Amino acid sequence: MAEDRLTFKEMCTKFEVTPRTLRYYEYIELLAPEKEGRSRFYTPREVARMKLILRGRRYGFSLEEIRQWLEIYEEKGTDVQTRAFIELADRQLKELKKQRDDLEGAIAELQELRDEVDPST
């Protein structure tokens, strides 16, 4: 089993995160590495959780939302967690689409203004 574990440094390298980030995720109870003395070791469970954390961050979920979502699995299982994910995803998709529309509008407006200032293009 020990060969399945990653050290603190290996975990930082694998996920391209800083030691501070990894310690913070542990502090807010997103991760719970095994401890032997002052050393931390990350099991396949923690590696999987880290993948989900980073994916959730990429999609714009807050760390608290991710923590609660991961906790649902521990307390209530996969089915409840899946339903919670669908609700979170639907809300976040709506927000991301709104942000995209706002950004597209700003780009079009800026392009129009730029073209008015420099009609040679």
N, C-alpha and C positions, 0 to 999 in steps of 0.2 A: 504494500500500500504506500509506503514511503516514496517509492519511485513515481507515484501518481501526483505527488504534491509539488507545488512550486514554492520557491523561496520568495521572500519579499521582493528582492531585486529581480528575480525572474518574472514575477507578476507585473512589476512596473515596465519591464522591457517588453513583455508579450503584448501588453495593452497600450503601450506608449503613453503612460501616465506618470506623473511625478510622485515621489514618495509622499509628499504632502497630501496629494489627492487620495492615494490609497489609505493613508492613515485617517483622513477625514471620512471616507466611506465606512471605515471600521467604527469610528467614533459615533456616527449617526446610525449605526446598526444596519447598514446595507450589506456589510460583509462581516463574517465572524471566522477569521482564520484560526487554525489550531496554534497554540502557543506552547513552546518548549523553552523555558527560561525566557530570554529576551528575544528569541527568534520566532518569527511567524511563518506558518506554512499554509498554503492555499490548496484545498482539495478540489477535485473535479466539480463539486457542488459550488464552491466559491468562484471557480473559473466561469461556470455557466451563469451564475448570478452577475458577474462582472460584465459578461457579454450583453446580458439583458439591460443592465444599468447604462452601459454606453450606447446601446441602441435606443433606449428610452430618451437619453439626453439628446441624441441626434434628432429625434422626432419632436423635441421641445417639451417633454414632460419634466416637471420639477422633480428634484430628488425626493421630496416628501411624497409625491404621487407614486414614484417608483417604489419607495420603501413600503408604502401601504399596499401596493399591488403585490409585491413579493411576499408580504406578510399574509395576504389572503390565501396564498397557496399553502403556507405552513399551517394556517388555522382551519381553512375550509375546503381545500383541495382544488383540483384542476377545473372542474365545471364552474364553480363560483368565480375563480380567477379569470377564466375565459370570458364570462359575461362581463366582469369588471373591465377587462381589457377592451372589449367591444365598445363599452360606454366611453372609456377614455379615448380610444382611437377615433370614434365618431366626433367627439368634442374637439380633439386636436386637429383632425382633418378639416373641420369647419374653420378653425382659427388659421391654419396654414393657408387654406385657399383664400381667405380674406387678406392675409398678408401678401400673398402672391398678387392678388388683384390690385391692392394698394401700390405695390412695387411696380407693376406693369403700368399703372396710371402715372406714377411719378416719372418713370422712364420716358413715356410718350410725351409728357408735358415738358420735360427737360430737353428732349430731342427737338421738339417744336420750337422752344425758346432759342436753343442753340442755332437752329436753321434760320430763324428770323434775324439773328445777329450776324450770321455768316451765310448769306444767300448763295455764295459761290459753290456750295456743296450740293 
